[in-house]
Amino acid sequence: MTNPIGVGVVGAGYWGRKLTGEYLAAERRGKLKLIRVCDSSVAALGALLITKETSSIGQGRLTQEIRDILDDSQISAVHIATPNHTHYALAKMALEAGKNVLIEKPMTLNSREAHELVELAASRELVLHVGHIFRYNSALRTARQILQSGWVGKVLYARVQWTDHAFFPDRDIIFDLGPHPIDILNMLLDAWPSQASGFARAYRNSRDHEEVAYVVAEFQNGVFAHIELSWLHPSKVREVSIVGSEGTLVVDCFNQRVLRFRNGDTSELPVSANNTIESEIDDFVDCISRRDTSTVSGLIGVRTVEVLETIRESMWERPLPIVQPLDHMAVMIAVLKMTSNAPKRDSVSNDENPDRATFERYARMLLRFGFFRTVATREGTGYEITESGLRFLEEWQDIQRDVARRRPEIREPG
């Protein structure tokens, strides 16, 4: 009988504690041996000893030194569950130390580093998995099967709501909440977005750390998806809707439920809910045992980061302002005034107006009204105000003066 795979977990925060509990459970099933858990925080390590699911780990397996994991020959697998900005450096160190790596999402904070990790793992013939845990979710796997059967008809669009009520003053919502929705859309649609853009706002945080974001992703086959990300929503929602020409699927990823809608009828599909962390760990360890060093998981991680980069970059670009509707009467009067003030011999040429397009559009309209006529100027064709145009302008000015006289005077108090 072969020795169980030796595992080291890096990171003992909220998610690291959950992982540690699952690795201890897998250890009891004989799947692996949890050798070490590392975190720079004494408090985080101490929490493992007083948490029911992890208290059996014992002080001897806890360390603050990453080298205790990297230099341990008993450890062949490392699971990284640390802050996002540390993922690349820690994964690179582990791979260079000859360890197989499972790294939590996002794989890295830029695609160049993500590609580098995939290439490094391949060159060392090591397993590199990215923690896109919802690929193991039974409800989403059921939804994928239904979509592949053609039950919804042609997929038209998708909607993803990934919201929670939390306060993270130093996190990037795109790279923190965004990876799972992007990965899930790829899983269900078998495609990556061809275009993606987003808009985000911070309310309690600084402008650099938004708390709400809306993303639109477009796919080559005409499908588009809308993604809502929020840390301000009153409840935790993990929901995916796929709308087709014949029917709609709504997946509650959190509770692992799948609803079908067609022609006014609703039905719920039977789903055997699973422990997604357990399934992810089992798959990771099995791949190491089989020496399955496929780059598929790593490349999915890379493509996810590339999409997130595109979304983030679209937010940094200057938003296009909404053009305010013109006050057409005010513009028309302004054009008439410009022409009435011009010397008769030269009239007004199009080139004399800084906004040539607007001037030309209103000049043609005034020409049809009989308020303008065209004249030849040194610069080409210009416009000259007619007698009718002058009378209209004078009457308009009289009306404005009369309105001003009738307006009640506002006196300052006191």
C-alpha positions as CSV (number, residue, x, y, z in Angstrom):
1,M,0.0,0.0,0.0
2,T,1.4,3.4,-1.0
3,N,1.9,6.1,1.6
4,P,-0.8,8.7,1.7
5,I,-0.1,12.1,0.0
6,G,1.5,14.5,2.5
7,V,-0.2,18.0,2.4
8,G,0.7,21.4,3.7
9,V,-1.9,24.2,4.0
10,V,-0.7,27.8,3.7
11,G,-3.1,30.2,5.3
12,A,-5.3,29.7,8.4
13,G,-7.8,32.5,8.0
14,Y,-11.5,32.0,7.5
15,W,-11.1,29.8,4.4
16,G,-7.9,28.2,5.6
17,R,-9.7,27.0,8.8
18,K,-12.4,25.4,6.6
19,L,-9.8,23.7,4.4
20,T,-7.9,22.4,7.5
21,G,-11.1,20.9,8.8
22,E,-11.7,19.2,5.4
23,Y,-8.1,17.9,5.2
24,L,-8.4,16.4,8.7
25,A,-11.6,14.7,7.6
26,A,-9.9,13.4,4.5
27,E,-7.0,12.2,6.6
28,R,-9.5,10.2,8.7
29,R,-10.7,8.6,5.5
30,G,-7.2,7.6,4.6
31,K,-7.0,9.8,1.6
32,L,-3.9,11.9,2.7
33,K,-1.9,13.1,5.6
34,L,-2.1,16.7,6.8
35,I,1.5,17.4,7.8
36,R,1.6,21.2,8.4
37,V,-0.5,24.3,8.5
38,C,1.3,27.6,8.1
39,D,0.3,31.1,8.9
40,S,2.3,34.2,9.9
41,S,-0.4,35.0,12.5
42,V,-0.2,33.4,15.9
43,A,-3.8,34.2,16.5
44,A,-4.9,32.5,13.3
45,L,-3.0,29.4,14.2
46,G,-4.4,29.5,17.7
47,A,-7.9,29.6,16.4
48,L,-7.4,26.2,14.8
49,L,-6.8,24.7,18.3
50,I,-10.0,26.0,19.7
51,T,-12.3,25.4,16.7
52,K,-14.2,22.1,16.9
53,E,-13.5,21.0,13.4
54,T,-9.8,21.6,13.6
55,S,-8.9,21.2,17.3
56,S,-7.5,17.7,16.7
57,I,-4.6,19.1,14.6
58,G,-2.4,19.7,17.7
59,Q,0.3,22.3,18.2
60,G,3.0,20.2,16.6
61,R,1.6,20.6,13.1
62,L,1.3,24.4,13.2
63,T,4.1,26.7,12.0
64,Q,4.7,30.4,11.1
65,E,7.5,29.5,8.7
66,I,6.8,28.8,5.1
67,R,10.1,27.0,4.8
68,D,8.8,24.3,7.2
69,I,6.4,23.3,4.4
70,L,8.7,23.9,1.4
71,D,11.6,22.0,2.9
72,D,9.6,19.0,4.3
73,S,10.2,16.0,2.0
74,Q,7.0,14.4,3.4
75,I,4.9,17.1,1.9
76,S,4.2,16.7,-1.8
77,A,1.1,18.9,-2.0
78,V,0.5,22.5,-1.0
79,H,-2.9,24.2,-0.8
80,I,-2.5,28.0,-0.8
81,A,-5.3,30.0,0.9
82,T,-3.7,33.3,1.6
83,P,-4.6,36.9,0.6
84,N,-4.9,37.3,-3.2
85,H,-1.8,39.4,-3.6
86,T,0.4,36.7,-2.2
87,H,-0.8,33.9,-4.4
88,Y,1.8,34.2,-7.2
89,A,4.8,34.4,-5.0
90,L,3.8,31.5,-2.7
91,A,2.7,29.3,-5.6
92,K,6.0,29.9,-7.4
93,M,8.0,29.1,-4.3
94,A,6.0,25.9,-3.8
95,L,6.4,24.8,-7.5
96,E,10.1,25.6,-7.5
97,A,10.4,23.4,-4.3
98,G,8.9,20.5,-6.2
99,K,5.4,20.6,-4.6
100,N,2.1,20.1,-6.4
101,V,-0.1,23.1,-5.8
102,L,-3.8,23.9,-5.4
103,I,-4.2,27.6,-5.3
104,E,-7.3,29.5,-4.3
105,K,-9.0,31.9,-6.8
106,P,-8.0,34.2,-8.2
107,M,-4.9,32.3,-9.4
108,T,-2.9,35.6,-9.5
109,L,-3.7,39.3,-10.0
110,N,-2.4,39.5,-13.5
111,S,-2.4,37.0,-16.5
112,R,1.3,37.2,-17.1
113,E,2.0,35.7,-13.7
114,A,-0.7,33.2,-14.1
115,H,0.8,32.0,-17.4
116,E,4.2,31.8,-15.7
117,L,2.8,29.4,-13.1
118,V,1.2,27.1,-15.7
119,E,4.5,27.0,-17.6
120,L,6.5,26.3,-14.4
121,A,4.2,23.5,-13.3
122,A,4.3,21.9,-16.8
123,S,8.2,22.1,-16.9
124,R,8.4,20.4,-13.5
125,E,5.7,17.9,-14.3
126,L,3.7,19.0,-11.3
127,V,0.0,19.2,-10.7
128,L,-1.4,22.8,-10.6
129,H,-5.0,23.2,-9.8
130,V,-7.0,26.5,-9.2
131,G,-9.7,26.6,-6.6
132,H,-12.7,27.1,-8.9
133,I,-14.7,25.1,-6.4
134,F,-18.1,25.6,-8.0
135,R,-17.0,23.2,-10.8
136,Y,-17.7,20.5,-8.2
137,N,-21.1,21.8,-7.3
138,S,-23.8,19.2,-7.9
139,A,-26.5,21.7,-8.9
140,L,-24.3,23.4,-11.5
141,R,-23.2,20.0,-12.9
142,T,-26.9,19.1,-13.2
143,A,-27.6,22.4,-14.9
144,R,-24.7,21.8,-17.3
145,Q,-26.2,18.5,-18.3
146,I,-29.7,20.0,-18.9
147,L,-28.1,22.7,-21.1
148,Q,-26.2,20.2,-23.1
149,S,-29.4,18.2,-23.6
150,G,-30.9,21.3,-25.4
151,W,-33.8,21.6,-23.0
152,V,-33.7,25.4,-22.8
153,G,-33.4,25.7,-26.6
154,K,-31.0,28.4,-27.9
155,V,-29.4,30.1,-25.0
156,L,-30.2,33.8,-25.1
157,Y,-28.6,35.4,-22.0
158,A,-27.5,34.6,-18.5
159,R,-27.8,36.5,-15.2
160,V,-25.5,35.9,-12.2
161,Q,-26.1,37.4,-8.8
162,W,-23.1,37.0,-6.5
163,T,-23.8,39.1,-3.5
164,D,-23.2,39.2,0.3
165,H,-23.2,41.6,3.2
166,A,-19.7,42.1,4.3
167,F,-17.1,44.8,4.9
168,F,-13.7,44.3,3.2
169,P,-11.9,47.7,3.2
170,D,-8.8,46.4,1.4
171,R,-10.2,44.0,-1.2
172,D,-10.9,44.3,-4.9
173,I,-14.4,43.1,-5.6
174,I,-13.7,42.2,-9.2
175,F,-10.8,39.9,-8.3
176,D,-12.4,38.7,-5.1
177,L,-16.1,38.0,-6.0
178,G,-15.7,38.0,-9.8
179,P,-13.7,34.7,-10.4
180,H,-16.5,32.3,-9.6
181,P,-19.2,33.9,-11.9
182,I,-16.8,34.1,-14.8
183,D,-15.7,30.5,-14.3
184,I,-19.3,29.2,-13.8
185,L,-20.4,30.9,-17.1
186,N,-17.5,29.1,-18.9
187,M,-18.5,25.8,-17.3
188,L,-22.2,26.2,-18.3
189,L,-21.8,27.9,-21.8
190,D,-18.6,26.2,-22.9
191,A,-17.3,29.6,-24.0
192,W,-15.3,32.5,-22.8
193,P,-16.5,36.1,-23.2
194,S,-15.3,37.9,-26.4
195,Q,-15.9,41.3,-24.7
196,A,-16.4,42.3,-21.1
197,S,-16.9,45.6,-19.4
198,G,-17.9,46.8,-15.9
199,F,-18.9,49.6,-13.7
200,A,-18.2,49.8,-9.9
201,R,-18.7,52.1,-6.9
202,A,-17.3,52.3,-3.4
203,Y,-19.5,53.6,-0.6
204,R,-17.9,52.8,2.7
205,N,-14.4,52.2,1.3
206,S,-11.9,54.3,-0.6
207,R,-12.5,54.8,-4.3
208,D,-9.8,52.1,-5.1
209,H,-11.8,49.4,-3.3
210,E,-15.3,49.2,-4.7
211,E,-18.1,47.3,-3.0
212,V,-20.6,47.0,-5.8
213,A,-20.0,46.1,-9.4
214,Y,-22.0,45.4,-12.5
215,V,-20.5,43.5,-15.4
216,V,-21.7,42.7,-18.9
217,A,-19.9,39.9,-20.8
218,E,-20.6,39.2,-24.4
219,F,-20.0,35.9,-26.2
220,Q,-19.3,35.1,-29.9
221,N,-22.5,33.2,-30.3
222,G,-24.7,36.2,-29.5
223,V,-25.2,35.3,-25.8
224,F,-24.5,37.9,-23.2
225,A,-24.4,37.8,-19.4
226,H,-25.1,40.3,-16.7
227,I,-23.2,39.8,-13.4
228,E,-24.0,41.6,-10.2
229,L,-21.3,41.7,-7.5
230,S,-22.0,43.3,-4.1
231,W,-20.8,43.4,-0.5
232,L,-23.8,45.6,0.4
233,H,-26.6,43.3,-0.3
234,P,-28.5,42.2,2.8
235,S,-28.2,38.5,2.2
236,K,-25.8,36.0,0.7
237,V,-26.9,35.1,-2.8
238,R,-25.2,32.7,-5.3
239,E,-27.6,32.4,-8.1
240,V,-27.2,31.8,-11.9
241,S,-30.1,32.1,-14.4
242,I,-29.8,30.8,-18.0
243,V,-32.6,32.0,-20.3
244,G,-33.2,30.1,-23.5
245,S,-35.7,30.2,-26.4
246,E,-37.6,27.3,-25.0
247,G,-37.1,27.4,-21.2
248,T,-35.1,28.9,-18.3
249,L,-32.9,27.4,-15.6
250,V,-32.3,29.0,-12.3
251,V,-29.5,27.6,-10.1
252,D,-29.2,28.3,-6.4
253,C,-25.5,27.5,-6.1
254,F,-25.5,28.0,-2.3
255,N,-28.3,25.6,-1.5
256,Q,-27.6,23.4,-4.6
257,R,-31.1,23.6,-6.1
258,V,-32.1,23.8,-9.8
259,L,-35.5,25.1,-11.0
260,R,-36.8,24.8,-14.5
261,F,-39.3,27.2,-16.1
262,R,-41.2,26.6,-19.3
263,N,-44.5,27.9,-20.6
264,G,-45.6,29.1,-17.2
265,D,-44.8,25.8,-15.5
266,T,-42.1,25.4,-12.8
267,S,-40.4,22.3,-11.6
268,E,-37.4,21.5,-9.4
269,L,-34.8,19.0,-10.5
270,P,-33.6,16.4,-8.1
271,V,-30.0,17.2,-7.0
272,S,-27.9,15.3,-4.5
273,A,-26.1,18.1,-2.8
274,N,-22.4,17.4,-2.2
275,N,-19.5,18.8,-0.1
276,T,-17.7,20.8,-2.8
277,I,-14.5,21.3,-0.8
278,E,-14.3,17.5,-0.2
279,S,-14.8,16.8,-3.9
280,E,-12.1,19.4,-4.8
281,I,-9.6,18.0,-2.4
282,D,-10.3,14.4,-3.5
283,D,-9.8,15.4,-7.2
284,F,-6.5,17.2,-6.3
285,V,-5.1,14.2,-4.4
286,D,-6.2,11.7,-7.0
287,C,-4.5,13.7,-9.8
288,I,-1.3,13.7,-7.8
289,S,-1.6,9.9,-7.2
290,R,-2.2,9.3,-11.0
291,R,0.5,11.9,-12.0
292,D,-2.2,13.6,-14.0
293,T,-0.4,16.9,-14.7
294,S,-2.9,18.2,-17.2
295,T,-2.8,22.0,-17.5
296,V,-6.5,22.3,-18.0
297,S,-7.3,23.7,-14.5
298,G,-4.3,26.1,-14.6
299,L,-5.3,27.4,-18.0
300,I,-8.9,27.9,-16.9
301,G,-7.4,30.0,-14.0
302,V,-5.4,32.0,-16.6
303,R,-8.4,32.7,-18.8
304,T,-10.5,33.7,-15.8
305,V,-7.8,36.2,-14.8
306,E,-7.6,37.6,-18.3
307,V,-11.4,38.3,-18.3
308,L,-11.1,39.9,-14.8
309,E,-8.2,42.1,-16.1
310,T,-10.4,43.2,-19.0
311,I,-13.3,44.1,-16.7
312,R,-11.0,46.0,-14.4
313,E,-9.4,47.9,-17.3
314,S,-12.8,48.9,-18.6
315,M,-13.5,50.5,-15.2
316,W,-10.3,52.5,-15.3
317,E,-11.2,54.1,-18.7
318,R,-12.9,57.4,-18.6
319,P,-16.7,56.9,-18.7
320,L,-18.4,58.5,-21.7
321,P,-20.6,61.3,-20.6
322,I,-24.3,61.3,-21.5
323,V,-24.9,64.1,-24.0
324,Q,-27.4,66.5,-22.5
325,P,-30.4,67.3,-24.9
326,L,-30.0,70.6,-26.6
327,D,-32.4,73.5,-25.8
328,H,-33.3,73.8,-29.5
329,M,-34.9,77.2,-29.2
330,A,-31.9,78.6,-27.4
331,V,-29.5,77.2,-30.1
332,M,-31.7,78.6,-32.9
333,I,-31.8,82.1,-31.4
334,A,-28.0,82.0,-30.9
335,V,-27.4,81.1,-34.5
336,L,-29.8,83.9,-35.6
337,K,-27.9,86.4,-33.4
338,M,-24.5,85.3,-34.8
339,T,-25.7,85.9,-38.3
340,S,-27.5,89.2,-37.5
341,N,-24.3,90.6,-36.0
342,A,-22.1,89.7,-38.9
343,P,-21.1,92.3,-41.5
344,K,-23.5,92.2,-44.5
345,R,-20.7,91.9,-47.0
346,D,-19.2,88.8,-45.4
347,S,-22.2,87.3,-43.7
348,V,-21.3,84.2,-41.6
349,S,-19.2,81.3,-42.9
350,N,-19.5,77.8,-41.4
351,D,-15.9,78.0,-40.4
352,E,-16.5,80.9,-38.1
353,N,-18.5,78.8,-35.7
354,P,-16.5,76.6,-33.4
355,D,-19.2,73.9,-33.4
356,R,-19.6,73.6,-37.1
357,A,-21.9,70.6,-37.1
358,T,-24.4,72.2,-34.8
359,F,-24.3,75.5,-36.7
360,E,-24.8,73.8,-40.1
361,R,-27.7,71.7,-38.8
362,Y,-29.6,74.7,-37.5
363,A,-28.7,77.0,-40.4
364,R,-30.3,74.5,-42.8
365,M,-33.4,74.5,-40.7
366,L,-33.5,78.3,-40.6
367,L,-33.0,78.2,-44.4
368,R,-36.2,76.1,-44.8
369,F,-38.1,78.5,-42.5
370,G,-37.1,81.5,-44.7
371,F,-35.1,83.1,-41.9
372,F,-31.7,82.5,-43.7
373,R,-30.5,82.7,-47.3
374,T,-27.2,81.4,-48.7
375,V,-24.6,83.9,-49.9
376,A,-21.2,83.6,-51.5
377,T,-18.3,84.6,-49.2
378,R,-14.5,84.6,-49.5
379,E,-14.4,81.3,-47.6
380,G,-17.2,79.7,-49.6
381,T,-20.9,79.4,-48.9
382,G,-22.2,81.4,-45.9
383,Y,-25.6,82.4,-44.5
384,E,-27.3,85.7,-44.2
385,I,-30.3,86.5,-42.1
386,T,-33.4,87.5,-44.0
387,E,-36.0,90.3,-43.1
388,S,-38.3,87.5,-41.8
389,G,-35.4,86.2,-39.6
390,L,-34.7,89.7,-38.3
391,R,-38.4,90.2,-37.4
392,F,-38.6,86.8,-35.7
393,L,-35.5,87.6,-33.7
394,E,-36.7,91.0,-32.6
395,E,-40.1,89.7,-31.6
396,W,-38.4,86.9,-29.6
397,Q,-36.2,89.5,-27.8
398,D,-39.3,91.6,-27.0
399,I,-41.0,88.6,-25.5
400,Q,-38.0,87.8,-23.4
401,R,-37.8,91.4,-22.1
402,D,-41.6,91.4,-21.3
403,V,-41.2,88.1,-19.4
404,A,-38.3,89.6,-17.4
405,R,-40.4,92.7,-16.5
406,R,-43.3,90.5,-15.3
407,R,-41.1,88.3,-13.1
408,P,-41.6,89.2,-9.4
409,E,-38.7,90.8,-7.7
410,I,-37.2,88.6,-5.0
411,R,-36.1,90.6,-2.0
412,E,-33.5,89.5,0.5
413,P,-35.0,89.0,4.0
414,G,-34.3,91.8,6.5
